[in-house]
Amino acid sequence: MNGLRMLALGVGNAFSARYYSACLALEAEGAWLLIDCPHPIRKIVREAAESAGLALDIDQFAAVALSHLHADHSSGLEGYGFYHRFIRHRPAALLAHPDVSARLWDHHLAGGMETSASTPGEPPVRRCLEEFFQLTALDTARPVQVGPFAVECRHTRHGIPTTAFRVRGGGRCLGYSADTAYDPTLIDWLASADTIVHETNTGSTHTPYESLAALPAGLRSKMRLIHYPDDFDGAASVIEPLRQGRRYEV
């Protein structure tokens, strides 16, 4: 099947009591790509898939594209890696820019993953990133191909290294801002996509709704909002907010 489809898995910000944290599933040519990986990722995927009338589990993703290491975007990686290593007996494919992945193991995952139980009386078994993940470096200078998806990245304005994505598949392109302060140059980079998913949230390292609402109507018409706070008034928004568990054509 040609085309690119998007399943909104989570739409909320880090403090949401109503929604799962922002993450997306993309489908092209029967393959799936996961954009960011909050906890509890398997439950998140199952609930969204059931809502959309799909059968989808985390072992069906060709890869995870990771935007940054804030917990609301990456806390599910531990469970995701354990599931692939001990249930599926293979490492999970992971895409990330080197600036993002540089501290992934030592400062993010190792605390819960670097040792595992062994024979009673014996020291625990030491583990490493490669047992859980097959890491492929994203590059701001060129797209990286995984299955039918070509993934491009660009740095955003955020508190830690973060990348936005342009993902091409099935003859279409999705642009995803990831977390970012308002950045007109980033919006220019995303503008070539058929659909743009842009964050909106409070705080200096996020994009205020008012800045996006002031964009030209033609650009707003292909933009969808994600990462919004619980009190965001979607009904009054001039840009359509993504709805958790809904499937979209890109």
N, C-alpha and C positions, 0 to 999 in steps of 0.2 A: 504494500500500500504506500503510495507516494504521500508526501506531506510531512509536517512536523506537528506533533500534538504535545500539549503540556497538561500535566495534572498538578494542581495546587495542593501540596501535601500539608504545608503550614504557612500561615500568613502573618503571624503576630510578631511583636518585638520581644526583647529579652525579658520583659516584665509582665507579659500577658497572662491573665488568668482565664481567658476565654479561648485562646487559639494555641496551636502548636507553633513553635518557632519557625521562621521563614525557611522553606525548602521546597524544591520543585522536582518533579520527575518528567523527563522528556522522552518521547517515543517517536522513532522513525524506522521504517522498514522492519518492523517487528522487534527492534532492539530498544533498550531503555538506558537512559543516563540519569544519574542522581545528582542534583545540584545542592550541595551542602548536606550536612548529616547530623542533625540534633538528636538528642535522646528523648523518648524511646523510639528509635527509628523504625523498628519492625512494626510496632503498633501504629505509628504514624502512617506508614505505607499501607498497612492493611485497612485502616479505617477510611483513608481517602479512596483507595481502590474500591472498596465495597460501596461507598457512596456514589462512585462514578460507574458502578456496574462492571468493574474489571477484576480479573484475577491476577494479582501482582504480589510478589514477595521479594525480599532483598537480594536473594541469590540470582534474580533475573536482570540485575543491572550490569551493563558492560563495564561501568566504572562509576566512581564518585568524583565529581569536580569540586574541589574544596576552595572556597573563596578566602577564608581566614580562620584563625584559631580561637576567636571568641566562642565561649561555650555554647551560646544559642545557635551556632552554626556548625559546631564540631564535636559536641559532647557525645554524640551517638557513635563516633568512630570506634570507641573501645568495644562496645557490643557488636558492632558491624564486623570488626576484625576478628573477635572471638568466634562469632558465628561461622565465618568463612573458614577459619583455621580448624576448629574442632568439630563442626557439624558438616561442613561441605569439603573439608580437607584440601583446601586450596587457598592461596592468598587472594585478597580482594584487590582489584585494580583501583588505583587512586591517582588522580591528576591534581597537581598543585604547582604553582610557581615556586622556585627555590627559595625566594624570600619568605614564602608562607610555610614551606615544609622544613625550613632550617631548624626550627625548635620543636617540630612535631613530636619526635620520640622523647628526647631527653627532658623537655619541659612541659609535655602535655600527656603523652600516653604511657611513658615508662612506669610511672607510679603505680598503675594498676595492671600493667601487662608484662613487665620485664622478668617476673619470676612466676613459676607455677608449681603446684605440688608434685612431689615425686614419691618414691617408695618411702614408707615410714622409716625415720631414722637417717635418711639420706638428705643432703642439702637440696633445696629447691632447684628446679631446672631454670637456667637463664634463657630468656627469650630475646629476640631482636625484631626490629621493624619488619624486616624482610620475611619473617615467618607469617606475618599477618597481612601485609600489604605489598603489592607490586607497584612501586611508585614511579610514575612518569612525570618528568618535569615539563610544565607549561612554559611557553616562551612568548614574550611580548612582541617578538619580531616575526613570528610565523605561527600558523595554525598547527595543532597536534591532532592527528586522526585517531579515533577509537571507534571501531565498528563503522557505522554510517555517519558518525558525528565528527565534525571538524570544530575544534575548540580553540578560540582565540582569547587572549586575556590582556588586560590593561590595569595598571595600578590605580587605586582610588585614593581619596583623601579621607583617611580614617586613623584611629589611634594606634593600630598595629598594621603590619603589612597585609594588604587586602587587594584582591583583584576582582574586577568586573569580568564578565564573559560575553562573547558572541559565539553562539553555537549554531552551526549550519548542519542541516540534515533534511533529506527528502525534498530538496529544492527550496527550502525556506530557511529563515534565520531568526533566532531569538536573541535579543539583547537583555542582559541581566546586570543591573548596577551593582549588586552586592551592597554592603554597607558603605556609605560615603557621605561626606559633607556635600552641599550643593556645588556642582562643578560643571559649568557650561561646556568645557572641553570634553568631559566624559559624555555628556549628552550628545554632543556632535559625533563622537565615536559610536555611540549606540544608535544614532539616527538612521543608519543604513539598514537596520534590522526590520523585519516585517512586523514584529511585535516587540515592545520594550517593556520589561518588568522592572520597575524602579521603586526603591525603598522610599518611605516617608516616615519620619519619626521626629521626636523632640531631641534637643541637645545639639551642641556645636559640631559634633562629628557625624551628624545625620542631616538629611535633606528636609527642610520644612515644606509642608504641602503648598504653601503660598507661592514658593518659587516655581514649583512644577505647574501650578494652576495658571501662572502667568506666561507659560510657553505658548507658541503659536498653536492654533486649533488643530491644524493638520498633524502636528507632532503629538499632541495630547490624545488624538483619536486612536492612535495605535499604541498608546501607553496604558499599562495596568499597574496598580499600586500593590505593594507588599510591605511587610515589616511595620505595619501601622499599629499604633497603640489601641487599647481597648475602647477608648472613648472617641475614636475617630468616627466622624459622621459620614459614612459611606454614601448615604442617600443624598447628601448635599454636595458631594464631590463632583467636580467637572471631569474627573478622570476616574474610570471604573476601577474599584478595588477588586483584587482577586478574591474569590470565595473558596474557602477551604473545602477540599473534596470535590471540586468541580473540574471537569476536563475542558480544555480549550484547544481550538485550532489556531496555530501560529500563522 
